[in-house]
Each structure stands twice: as structure tokens, then as C-alpha cells.
Amino acid sequence: VVHLEAIPQSGYLFDRWSDGIKAPTRDYSVVNKDTTFTAYFKKDSYTITTSVNSAEMGSLLPITSKHEYGEVMQLTATPEWGYKFKCWSDGDPSLEKRTYIVLAKDTAFQAIFEKKTFTIYAESSEPAEGRATPGTQTALYLSSVTISATPEPGYIFDHWNDRNRENPRVISVERD
């Protein structure tokens, strides 16, 4: 009696023997002829878990799914308006698209997004007639910034470039 055992390499699973037997171990009674048994293996599949730090900030594709060992896959992080891609959960600051070769283990990826910074410009149409503050300022998406106009003596504030007459004025930052 000969004991046969099929042992897969990392990333592979035993599939079957050449005679269709599915068990990876078997005993064979030797007969009076040469006999060949071939073990067949197949690639194992692993779960690639994908997530984002906040669904309102962005999305990540593909969604959590199974992939074969050695498969080359593309992860794509897409920020929503007002947000930007910061990095991957492993600290890799590479671009929003990342190529990954599936290893012999389940793996998780998280795309980290953060609020974009916008530049707010408050300026006077005629500097000799008055000044606007804060001038140039950066602010995070959806934050509030107060702008004000101070006229020079002999002048009055009329309106901002969008015809709004509030002074001072609080604006919600949604774009440059």
C-alpha cells in the first residue's frame, strides 16, 4: 500500500487526482503495472474588503468581493464634491487608483478622504474707496468665513459682486 498526499502551495487548493478522486490523501494498493497519479490544483480565492472612512466623502470600487490568488485588480477611490482623497489606510498616499496583486490572504483596503481647502478672496473693487477683509483666506469645505467691507471716509459700502448687501457677511465655503 502506497500513501499519496497532495499538498498545495500557498495561494492554491487541491482540486482532484487524475482519476477523479477528490480527497487530497489516499492509499493505493500496488498492482503489477506502472501507475501515474497526477494531482491537480486550482487557485484559491480571498476576500478583498473595501471601505471608506465616510460614505458622504467618497466611494471605493470594487466593493468587497472574492478574488483569485495572483489576480491583478485596480482599486479606485472617488471623492465626492468638496472632498479629496488623502491616503490609503496603510498610509500609502499614492493616487486614487491603486493596482493590487491578490496575495494568499484576506486583505482590507480603506480609502481615507478629507475636506478640500478652498481659497476665499475678499477684495475691494476700488481700493481707494475702501477695503475688504480678510483679504485672501483658505478655509475647509462647508466651514464658515466672515467677510466685511470697510469704506474709506466719504464712501459707503454698496454690495458684494453677487449683489448681496450684508456687511459683515458670513459665507459657507463650498468652492473657491
ROSE-4610 file (N, C-alpha, C; in Angstrom, 1 decimal, always signed):
// ROSE-4610
residu = [V/V/V/V/V/V/H/H/H/L/L/L/E/E/E/A/A/A/I/I/I/P/P/P/Q/Q/Q/S/S/S/G/G/G/Y/Y/Y/L/L/L/F/F/F/D/D/D/R/R/R/W/W/W/S/S/S/D/D/D/G/G/G/I/I/I/K/K/K/A/A/A/P/P/P/T/T/T/R/R/R/D/D/D/Y/Y/Y/S/S/S/V/V/V/V/V/V/N/N/N/K/K/K/D/D/D/T/T/T/T/T/T/F/F/F/T/T/T/A/A/A/Y/Y/Y/F/F/F/K/K/K/K/K/K/D/D/D/S/S/S/Y/Y/Y/T/T/T/I/I/I/T/T/T/T/T/T/S/S/S/V/V/V/N/N/N/S/S/S/A/A/A/E/E/E/M/M/M/G/G/G/S/S/S/L/L/L/L/L/L/P/P/P/I/I/I/T/T/T/S/S/S/K/K/K/H/H/H/E/E/E/Y/Y/Y/G/G/G/E/E/E/V/V/V/M/M/M/Q/Q/Q/L/L/L/T/T/T/A/A/A/T/T/T/P/P/P/E/E/E/W/W/W/G/G/G/Y/Y/Y/K/K/K/F/F/F/K/K/K/C/C/C/W/W/W/S/S/S/D/D/D/G/G/G/D/D/D/P/P/P/S/S/S/L/L/L/E/E/E/K/K/K/R/R/R/T/T/T/Y/Y/Y/I/I/I/V/V/V/L/L/L/A/A/A/K/K/K/D/D/D/T/T/T/A/A/A/F/F/F/Q/Q/Q/A/A/A/I/I/I/F/F/F/E/E/E/K/K/K/K/K/K/T/T/T/F/F/F/T/T/T/I/I/I/Y/Y/Y/A/A/A/E/E/E/S/S/S/S/S/S/E/E/E/P/P/P/A/A/A/E/E/E/G/G/G/R/R/R/A/A/A/T/T/T/P/P/P/G/G/G/T/T/T/Q/Q/Q/T/T/T/A/A/A/L/L/L/Y/Y/Y/L/L/L/S/S/S/S/S/S/V/V/V/T/T/T/I/I/I/S/S/S/A/A/A/T/T/T/P/P/P/E/E/E/P/P/P/G/G/G/Y/Y/Y/I/I/I/F/F/F/D/D/D/H/H/H/W/W/W/N/N/N/D/D/D/R/R/R/N/N/N/R/R/R/E/E/E/N/N/N/P/P/P/R/R/R/V/V/V/I/I/I/S/S/S/V/V/V/E/E/E/R/R/R/D/D/D]
num = [1/1/1/2/2/2/3/3/3/4/4/4/5/5/5/6/6/6/7/7/7/8/8/8/9/9/9/10/10/10/11/11/11/12/12/12/13/13/13/14/14/14/15/15/15/16/16/16/17/17/17/18/18/18/19/19/19/20/20/20/21/21/21/22/22/22/23/23/23/24/24/24/25/25/25/26/26/26/27/27/27/28/28/28/29/29/29/30/30/30/31/31/31/32/32/32/33/33/33/34/34/34/35/35/35/36/36/36/37/37/37/38/38/38/39/39/39/40/40/40/41/41/41/42/42/42/43/43/43/44/44/44/45/45/45/46/46/46/47/47/47/48/48/48/49/49/49/50/50/50/51/51/51/52/52/52/53/53/53/54/54/54/55/55/55/56/56/56/57/57/57/58/58/58/59/59/59/60/60/60/61/61/61/62/62/62/63/63/63/64/64/64/65/65/65/66/66/66/67/67/67/68/68/68/69/69/69/70/70/70/71/71/71/72/72/72/73/73/73/74/74/74/75/75/75/76/76/76/77/77/77/78/78/78/79/79/79/80/80/80/81/81/81/82/82/82/83/83/83/84/84/84/85/85/85/86/86/86/87/87/87/88/88/88/89/89/89/90/90/90/91/91/91/92/92/92/93/93/93/94/94/94/95/95/95/96/96/96/97/97/97/98/98/98/99/99/99/100/100/100/101/101/101/102/102/102/103/103/103/104/104/104/105/105/105/106/106/106/107/107/107/108/108/108/109/109/109/110/110/110/111/111/111/112/112/112/113/113/113/114/114/114/115/115/115/116/116/116/117/117/117/118/118/118/119/119/119/120/120/120/121/121/121/122/122/122/123/123/123/124/124/124/125/125/125/126/126/126/127/127/127/128/128/128/129/129/129/130/130/130/131/131/131/132/132/132/133/133/133/134/134/134/135/135/135/136/136/136/137/137/137/138/138/138/139/139/139/140/140/140/141/141/141/142/142/142/143/143/143/144/144/144/145/145/145/146/146/146/147/147/147/148/148/148/149/149/149/150/150/150/151/151/151/152/152/152/153/153/153/154/154/154/155/155/155/156/156/156/157/157/157/158/158/158/159/159/159/160/160/160/161/161/161/162/162/162/163/163/163/164/164/164/165/165/165/166/166/166/167/167/167/168/168/168/169/169/169/170/170/170/171/171/171/172/172/172/173/173/173/174/174/174/175/175/175/176/176/176]
x = [+0.9/+0.0/+0.9/+0.6/+1.3/+0.4/+0.9/+0.1/+0.5/-0.5/-0.4/-1.0/-0.3/-0.8/-0.5/-1.5/-1.3/-1.3/-0.2/+0.0/+0.1/-0.9/-0.9/+0.1/+0.6/+1.5/+0.5/+1.1/+0.4/-0.4/-1.6/-2.4/-3.2/-3.0/-3.7/-4.4/-5.4/-6.1/-6.0/-6.1/-6.1/-7.5/-7.5/-8.8/-9.2/-8.3/-8.6/-7.4/-7.5/-6.5/-6.9/-6.0/-6.2/-7.3/-7.6/-8.7/-10.0/-10.0/-11.3/-11.5/-10.7/-10.8/-10.6/-11.5/-11.4/-10.7/-10.4/-9.7/-8.2/-7.6/-6.1/-5.2/-5.7/-4.9/-5.6/-4.8/-5.4/-4.3/-4.8/-3.9/-4.2/-3.1/-3.2/-2.5/-3.3/-2.7/-1.9/-0.7/+0.2/-0.2/-0.3/-0.6/+0.7/+0.7/+1.9/+2.0/+1.8/+2.0/+2.3/+3.0/+3.3/+2.0/+1.9/+0.7/+1.1/+0.4/+0.7/-0.5/-0.3/-1.4/-0.9/-1.8/-1.4/-2.4/-1.8/-2.6/-2.9/-4.1/-4.5/-4.8/-4.3/-4.6/-5.3/-5.9/-6.5/-6.2/-6.3/-6.0/-7.1/-6.7/-7.6/-8.1/-9.3/-9.9/-9.8/-9.6/-9.5/-10.4/-10.9/-11.8/-11.0/-11.3/-10.7/-11.8/-11.7/-12.6/-12.3/-13.3/-13.0/-14.0/-13.5/-14.4/-13.8/-14.6/-14.1/-14.3/-13.6/-13.8/-15.1/-15.7/-17.1/-17.7/-18.9/-19.5/-20.0/-20.2/-20.5/-19.3/-18.1/-16.9/-16.4/-16.8/-16.3/-16.7/-16.3/-16.6/-15.3/-15.4/-14.2/-14.8/-14.2/-14.5/-13.3/-13.4/-14.6/-15.1/-16.4/-16.9/-16.3/-16.5/-15.9/-16.3/-15.3/-15.6/-14.4/-14.7/-13.6/-12.8/-11.5/-10.6/-9.6/-9.2/-8.3/-6.8/-6.1/-4.7/-4.0/-3.2/-2.4/-3.1/-4.4/-5.2/-4.7/-4.6/-4.3/-5.6/-5.8/-7.0/-6.7/-7.6/-7.5/-8.5/-8.0/-8.8/-8.9/-10.1/-10.4/-11.2/-10.5/-11.2/-11.7/-12.9/-13.5/-14.1/-13.5/-14.1/-15.4/-16.2/-17.4/-17.0/-17.9/-17.6/-17.3/-16.2/-15.8/-14.8/-14.5/-13.6/-12.5/-11.4/-10.3/-9.8/-9.1/-8.5/-7.3/-7.1/-5.9/-4.9/-5.3/-4.4/-5.1/-4.4/-5.0/-4.8/-5.6/-5.5/-4.1/-3.3/-2.0/-1.0/-1.5/-0.6/-0.1/-0.3/+0.2/-0.6/+0.1/-0.5/-0.6/-0.4/-0.5/-1.8/-1.9/-3.1/-4.3/-5.5/-6.8/-6.9/-6.1/-6.1/-4.9/-5.1/-4.1/-4.2/-3.1/-3.0/-2.6/-3.3/-3.0/-3.0/-2.0/-2.0/-2.4/-3.5/-4.1/-3.1/-2.8/-1.9/-2.7/-2.0/-2.6/-3.2/-4.0/-4.7/-5.8/-6.8/-7.8/-7.1/-7.6/-6.9/-8.0/-7.8/-8.7/-8.0/-8.8/-8.3/-9.4/-8.9/-9.8/-9.3/-10.1/-9.7/-10.1/-9.1/-9.3/-9.5/-10.6/-10.9/-10.9/-10.7/-10.8/-11.4/-11.8/-12.4/-11.3/-11.7/-10.8/-10.7/-9.6/-9.4/-9.6/-10.4/-10.7/-10.2/-9.9/-9.4/-10.5/-10.7/-11.7/-11.0/-11.5/-10.9/-12.0/-11.6/-12.5/-11.7/-12.1/-11.4/-12.3/-11.7/-12.5/-12.4/-13.5/-13.4/-12.5/-12.5/-11.7/-11.0/-9.7/-9.0/-9.0/-9.1/-9.1/-10.4/-11.4/-12.8/-13.0/-12.3/-12.4/-11.7/-11.7/-11.0/-12.0/-11.6/-12.4/-11.5/-12.0/-11.2/-12.0/-11.3/-9.9/-8.9/-9.3/-8.4/-8.4/-7.3/-7.2/-7.1/-8.0/-8.0/-8.4/-7.7/-8.1/-9.1/-10.0/-11.0/-11.4/-11.8/-12.2/-13.6/-13.9/-15.3/-16.3/-17.4/-18.5/-18.3/-17.1/-16.8/-17.4/-17.4/-17.9/-16.8/-16.9/-15.9/-16.7/-16.3/-16.9/-16.1/-16.7/-16.1/-16.7/-15.9/-16.5/-15.9/-16.6/-16.1/-16.1/-14.9/-14.8/-14.6/-15.5/-15.3/-14.4/-13.7/-12.9/-13.9/-13.4/-14.2/-14.8/-16.1/-16.7/-17.3/-17.2/-17.8/-18.7/-19.6/-20.4/-20.3/-20.5/-20.5/-21.8/-21.8/-23.0/-23.3/-22.4/-22.8/-21.5/-21.6/-20.6/-20.8/-19.9/-20.0/-21.2/-21.8/-23.0/-24.3/-24.2/-25.3/-25.8/-25.2/-25.6/-25.1/-25.9/-25.6/-25.3/-25.2/-24.9/-23.4/-23.2/-21.9/-21.9/-21.1/-20.4/-21.3/-20.6/-21.4/-20.7/-21.5/-21.0/-21.3/-20.2/-20.5/-20.1/-20.8/-20.5/-19.5/-18.4/-17.4/-17.8/-18.0/-18.4/-17.6/-16.8/-15.9/-15.0/-14.1/-13.2/-14.0]
y = [-1.2/+0.0/+1.2/+2.2/+3.4/+4.5/+5.4/+6.5/+7.8/+8.4/+9.6/+10.8/+11.9/+13.2/+14.3/+15.1/+16.3/+17.5/+18.2/+19.4/+20.6/+21.5/+22.7/+23.8/+24.5/+25.7/+26.8/+27.8/+28.9/+29.6/+29.9/+30.5/+29.5/+28.2/+27.2/+26.2/+25.5/+24.5/+23.2/+22.1/+20.8/+20.7/+20.3/+20.1/+18.7/+17.8/+16.4/+15.6/+14.3/+13.5/+13.2/+12.7/+12.5/+11.4/+10.6/+9.6/+10.1/+11.4/+12.0/+12.0/+11.3/+11.3/+12.7/+13.1/+14.5/+14.6/+13.5/+13.6/+13.8/+14.8/+15.1/+13.9/+13.1/+11.9/+10.6/+9.7/+8.4/+7.3/+6.1/+4.9/+4.1/+3.6/+2.9/+1.5/+0.5/-0.9/-1.1/-1.4/-1.5/-2.8/-2.6/-3.8/-4.0/-4.9/-5.3/-4.4/-3.2/-2.3/-0.9/-0.2/+1.2/+2.0/+2.9/+3.7/+5.1/+6.1/+7.5/+8.2/+8.9/+9.7/+11.2/+12.0/+13.4/+14.2/+15.1/+15.9/+17.2/+17.7/+19.0/+20.0/+21.2/+22.2/+23.4/+24.2/+25.4/+26.6/+27.8/+29.0/+29.1/+29.5/+29.8/+31.2/+31.5/+32.9/+33.5/+34.8/+35.5/+36.7/+37.1/+38.2/+39.5/+40.4/+41.8/+42.7/+43.2/+44.0/+45.5/+46.2/+47.7/+48.5/+49.7/+50.6/+52.0/+53.0/+54.4/+54.9/+55.9/+56.5/+57.2/+57.6/+58.3/+58.2/+57.6/+57.5/+58.8/+59.8/+61.2/+61.8/+61.3/+61.9/+61.3/+60.0/+59.4/+57.9/+57.2/+55.8/+55.1/+53.8/+52.9/+51.7/+51.5/+50.3/+49.5/+48.2/+47.4/+47.3/+46.9/+46.7/+45.4/+45.1/+43.9/+42.6/+41.8/+40.6/+39.6/+38.5/+37.4/+37.5/+37.3/+37.4/+36.2/+35.7/+34.6/+35.1/+34.2/+34.4/+34.9/+35.9/+36.4/+37.3/+37.4/+38.3/+39.8/+40.5/+41.9/+42.7/+43.5/+44.3/+45.7/+46.6/+48.0/+48.5/+49.2/+49.9/+51.3/+51.9/+53.3/+54.0/+55.0/+55.8/+57.1/+57.4/+58.6/+59.6/+60.7/+61.7/+62.4/+62.7/+63.5/+64.9/+65.8/+67.2/+67.8/+68.6/+69.2/+68.4/+67.2/+66.3/+65.9/+65.4/+64.9/+63.6/+62.8/+61.6/+62.0/+61.4/+61.7/+60.6/+59.3/+58.2/+56.9/+55.8/+54.5/+54.2/+53.3/+53.0/+52.5/+52.0/+51.5/+52.7/+53.9/+55.1/+55.4/+54.6/+54.8/+56.0/+57.1/+58.3/+58.3/+57.1/+57.1/+57.6/+57.7/+58.3/+57.5/+58.0/+57.4/+56.0/+55.8/+54.4/+53.7/+52.4/+51.6/+50.2/+49.7/+48.4/+47.4/+46.3/+45.4/+44.0/+43.2/+41.8/+41.0/+40.2/+39.4/+38.4/+38.6/+37.7/+36.5/+35.6/+34.4/+34.7/+35.7/+36.0/+37.0/+37.0/+38.1/+39.4/+40.5/+41.8/+42.8/+43.9/+45.0/+46.3/+47.1/+48.4/+49.4/+50.5/+51.7/+52.9/+53.6/+54.9/+56.0/+56.8/+57.9/+59.2/+59.9/+61.2/+62.3/+63.5/+64.6/+65.8/+66.8/+68.0/+68.8/+69.3/+70.1/+71.5/+72.1/+73.5/+74.4/+75.4/+76.4/+77.8/+78.6/+79.9/+80.9/+81.8/+82.8/+84.1/+84.9/+86.2/+87.3/+88.2/+89.3/+90.5/+91.3/+92.4/+93.6/+94.7/+95.9/+96.2/+96.6/+96.9/+98.1/+99.0/+100.2/+100.4/+100.0/+100.1/+101.5/+102.5/+103.9/+104.2/+103.4/+103.7/+102.9/+101.8/+101.0/+99.7/+98.9/+97.7/+96.5/+95.4/+94.2/+93.2/+92.6/+91.7/+90.4/+89.3/+89.1/+89.2/+89.6/+89.5/+88.2/+87.5/+86.1/+85.2/+84.2/+83.2/+81.8/+80.8/+79.4/+78.9/+78.1/+77.5/+76.1/+75.3/+73.9/+74.0/+73.0/+72.8/+72.8/+73.5/+73.7/+74.5/+75.0/+75.9/+77.3/+78.1/+79.5/+80.5/+81.5/+82.6/+83.9/+84.8/+86.1/+87.1/+87.8/+88.8/+90.2/+91.2/+92.5/+93.6/+94.7/+95.8/+97.0/+97.7/+99.0/+100.1/+101.0/+102.1/+103.2/+103.8/+105.0/+106.2/+107.2/+108.3/+108.9/+109.2/+109.8/+108.7/+107.5/+106.4/+105.5/+104.8/+103.8/+102.5/+101.4/+100.1/+99.9/+99.4/+99.2/+97.7/+96.9/+95.4/+94.7/+93.3/+92.4/+92.1/+91.4/+91.1/+90.2/+89.5/+88.7/+89.5/+90.8/+91.7/+91.6/+90.8/+90.7/+92.0/+92.5/+93.7/+93.6/+92.3/+92.1/+92.5/+93.2/+93.6/+93.8/+93.0/+91.9/+90.7/+89.8/+88.7/+87.4/+86.4/+85.0/+84.2/+83.5/+82.7/+81.3/+80.3/+78.9/+78.6/+78.0/+77.7/+76.4/+76.6/+75.4/+75.4/+76.4/+76.4/+77.6/+77.8/+78.9/+80.2]
z = [+0.0/+0.0/+0.0/-0.9/-1.0/-0.6/+0.3/+0.8/-0.1/-0.7/-1.5/-0.8/-0.9/-0.3/-1.3/-1.6/-2.4/-1.5/-1.5/-0.6/-1.5/-1.4/-2.3/-1.8/-2.7/-2.3/-1.8/-1.2/-0.7/-1.9/-1.7/-2.7/-3.6/-3.4/-4.2/-3.3/-3.9/-3.2/-4.1/-3.4/-4.1/-4.8/-6.0/-6.8/-6.9/-7.5/-7.7/-8.1/-8.1/-8.7/-10.2/-11.0/-12.4/-12.6/-11.6/-11.8/-11.2/-10.8/-10.4/-8.9/-8.1/-6.6/-6.1/-5.2/-4.7/-3.3/-2.7/-1.4/-1.6/-0.9/-1.1/-0.6/+0.3/+0.7/+0.3/+0.0/-0.3/-0.2/-0.1/-0.1/-1.3/-1.9/-3.2/-3.0/-3.4/-3.4/-4.7/-4.6/-5.7/-6.5/-7.8/-8.7/-9.6/-10.4/-11.2/-12.5/-12.4/-13.6/-13.1/-14.0/-13.7/-13.6/-12.6/-12.5/-12.2/-12.8/-12.6/-12.0/-10.9/-10.3/-10.4/-11.0/-11.2/-10.3/-9.4/-8.6/-9.3/-9.3/-9.9/-8.8/-9.0/-8.0/-8.8/-8.0/-8.5/-7.6/-8.1/-7.3/-6.3/-5.1/-4.0/-4.2/-3.6/-3.6/-2.2/-2.2/-1.0/-1.0/+0.2/+0.3/+0.3/-0.6/-0.6/+0.0/+1.2/+1.8/+1.5/+1.0/+0.7/+1.5/+2.0/+2.7/+2.6/+3.1/+3.1/+4.5/+4.9/+6.2/+6.4/+5.3/+5.4/+4.0/+3.9/+2.6/+2.0/+2.9/+2.4/+1.7/+2.0/+1.4/+0.1/-0.1/-1.3/-1.3/-2.4/-2.6/-3.1/-3.0/-3.4/-4.1/-5.3/-6.1/-6.4/-6.5/-6.4/-5.0/-4.8/-3.5/-3.0/-1.7/-1.1/-1.9/-2.3/-3.1/-3.0/-3.6/-3.7/-4.9/-4.8/-6.0/-5.9/-7.1/-7.1/-6.7/-6.1/-5.8/-7.1/-7.0/-8.1/-9.1/-8.9/-9.8/-9.6/-10.7/-10.6/-10.6/-9.6/-9.6/-9.4/-9.8/-9.7/-8.6/-7.6/-6.6/-7.0/-7.0/-7.4/-6.3/-5.7/-4.7/-5.4/-5.3/-5.9/-4.9/-4.7/-3.7/-4.2/-3.3/-3.6/-3.7/-4.2/-4.3/-2.9/-2.8/-1.6/-0.8/-1.2/-0.5/-1.5/-0.9/-1.7/-1.1/-1.9/-1.4/-0.7/+0.5/+1.4/+1.3/+1.6/+1.5/+1.7/+1.6/+1.9/+3.4/+4.0/+5.4/+5.8/+4.9/+5.3/+5.2/+5.0/+4.9/+3.6/+2.6/+1.2/+0.6/+0.4/-0.2/-1.7/-2.3/-3.8/-4.3/-5.6/-6.2/-5.9/-6.3/-6.0/-6.6/-7.7/-8.3/-7.9/-7.4/-6.9/-7.5/-8.0/-8.5/-7.4/-7.3/-6.2/-6.8/-6.4/-6.8/-5.6/-5.7/-4.6/-4.0/-2.7/-2.0/-1.5/-0.8/-0.3/+1.1/+1.2/+2.5/+2.2/+3.1/+3.0/+3.3/+2.6/+2.8/+2.8/+3.6/+3.7/+3.2/+2.5/+2.0/+2.4/+2.9/+3.2/+2.6/+1.9/+1.3/+2.3/+2.6/+3.5/+2.7/+3.0/+2.3/+3.4/+3.0/+3.9/+3.1/+3.9/+3.2/+2.4/+1.3/+0.5/+1.1/+0.8/+1.3/+0.1/+0.3/-0.8/-0.4/-1.4/-1.1/-1.3/-0.3/-0.4/-0.5/-1.5/-1.8/-1.4/-0.5/-0.2/-0.7/-1.6/-2.1/-2.5/-2.5/-2.9/-4.4/-5.0/-6.4/-6.7/-5.7/-5.8/-4.5/-4.3/-3.0/-2.4/-3.3/-2.7/-2.0/-2.3/-1.8/-0.5/-0.2/+1.0/+0.8/+1.9/+1.9/+2.4/+1.9/+2.3/+3.1/+4.2/+5.0/+5.0/+5.1/+5.5/+4.3/+3.2/+2.0/+1.4/+1.4/+0.9/+2.1/+2.1/+3.3/+2.8/+3.3/+3.0/+4.1/+3.7/+4.6/+4.1/+5.0/+4.7/+4.1/+3.3/+2.7/+3.8/+3.6/+4.5/+5.8/+5.9/+7.1/+6.8/+7.8/+7.6/+7.7/+6.9/+6.9/+6.9/+7.8/+7.8/+7.0/+6.1/+5.3/+5.6/+5.5/+5.8/+4.9/+4.7/+3.9/+4.8/+4.7/+5.5/+4.5/+4.3/+3.4/+3.9/+3.0/+3.4/+3.6/+4.4/+4.6/+3.3/+3.3/+2.2/+1.3/+1.6/+0.8/+1.7/+1.1/+1.8/+1.1/+1.8/+1.2/+0.5/-0.8/-1.5/-1.6/-2.2/-2.3/-2.7/-2.5/-3.0/-4.5/-5.1/-6.5/-6.9/-5.9/-6.2/-5.8/-5.6/-5.3/-3.9/-3.1/-1.7/-0.9/+0.0/+0.6/+2.1/+2.6/+4.0/+4.3/+5.4/+5.8/+7.3/+8.1/+7.6/+7.2/+6.5/+5.9/+6.2/+6.6/+6.8/+5.6/+5.1/+3.9/+4.2/+3.6/+3.8/+2.6/+2.9/+1.9/+1.2/-0.1/-1.0/-2.3/-2.5/-3.7/-3.6/-4.5/-4.5/-4.8]
